[in-house]
């Protein structure tokens, strides 16, 4: 809680938002044929390209250590969401490529999240929602930069 106002602090608000979004997203994904995906799988699925991407790139995009990404990729391979293929640019390297099942999950997740955004945009109004999102992105960028500066 914020000492001055008794209101939740930024960390509490961001955590609440993340948990609520994940809860709705993964409930709806389960209803739409993807009961096995979990929030941690987003570390890979949210950052995949249809043509595939190397694990090192997934690590950079998601901000997670390569070992964590590797463990999640192993889980997603076992669940049938991705496969490892030789990288055409370097046959020694592997690309993580979404399967048809993975592409379906990615498309459904993006549609669900877009619907959630539309719902909040309608509730708050266009200008207010746009200002909120812009401010939230700025805070996230500045906080991320602080860690690397």
N, C-alpha and C positions, 0 to 999 in steps of 0.2 A: 504494500500500500504506500502511496505517496504520503510522506510525513506531513506535508502542508495541508492537504485537502481530505485525506482519507480515501481518495480515489485510487483505483488500481494503477500501478506503475506500468511503464511501457513493456517491460518483460512479461508481466502478468497478462496484459491485454493481448500481446502478440501470441503468448502461449494459449490463451483461451480461444483466440481466433483460429489458430492452427488446429487445435483439438476439435473444435466444432466443425471446421471444414473437412478434416479427415474423417470424422465420424459420419457425416452425411455422404461424402464421396464414396467411402468404402462400403457403406450400407447399400447405396444405389448400385455400385459396381457388382456387389454380390447378387443383387436382384437381377442384374443384366448379364449374368453368366460368368462372372469373375469372382467367385467366393474365396479364392486362395490368395489373392494379392493383399498385401499388408502395407501400412504406411512406409516402412523401410524400403519397400520395392520401388517407391517413387524416386529414390536416389539414382536408379538406373532408368526406369521407364519414362520418367518425365524429361529426360535429357537425351533420349535416343533419336537418331535420325533413321528414316526408313531404310537407307542404304547401309546403316551400321556405323559404328564409331569405336575407336580403341578405348580400352579400359582407362588408360591414362587421361584421355580426353573427358570421359565420364567423371573421373575423379576431379578434374579441374572444373568442369561445369557445375558439379554438385557440391563441391567444397569438402568432399569426403576423402579419406585416405584410400589409396589404391587397394589395400588389403580388404577394407570394408566393401568397396565396390566389387572386388573379386568374389567375396563370400555371397553377396547379394546376387551377382550374376550366376553363381553356381545354383542358388535356390531357384532363380528364374528359368535356368536351363532345365532343371528337374521338373518344374511346373509347366514347361512347354511354352513359355513366353518369349524366350530368346534362344539363339544358338550362337556358337563361336564359329567363325569362318576365317580362313587366311586372308590377310589384308593384301589386296592386289598391288598396293604400292610397296609392300615389304612382306614377302611370304613368311618371314620368321615371326611377324607380328600377327595378332588375331584382332578381328573386328567383332563387336557384339552387335548382332543383327536381330531385329524383332521378327518373330514368326507371324503367321496370319493371326493366331490367337493374341499375340502381343500387340499387333497393329490394331486389332479390334478393341483391346483394353485401352490403348492409348487414345483412340478416337472417342471412345465412350467417356473416358475420364475428362478429356478436354471439353466435350459437350456438356457434361455434368457441371464442371467448374464454370463454363460460360453461362450456363443457366443460373447458377448461384449468383454470379456477378450481375446478371440482368435483373434478378429479383432484388438485390440490394440497390442497384441503380434506380429501379422504379420506386423503391421505398424511400430512398434519400433524395431523389431528384438528380438529374444529369450533372448539373454544375457542382453540387455538393459532393457527389460520389467521385467525379473526376478530380476535384481538389483533394479529397481524402486519399485517393489512390496515388496522386502525384506526391503528396506530402509523405505518405507511407514509403514510397519508393526512394525518396530523398533521404529519409531517416535510415532506411536499410543500406543504401549506398554509402552514406557517411559512416555508419557503424562498421560496415565491412572494411572500408578504407582505413579506419582507425586501427584495425588489427594488423594491417599490412604496412602502415606508414612508419 
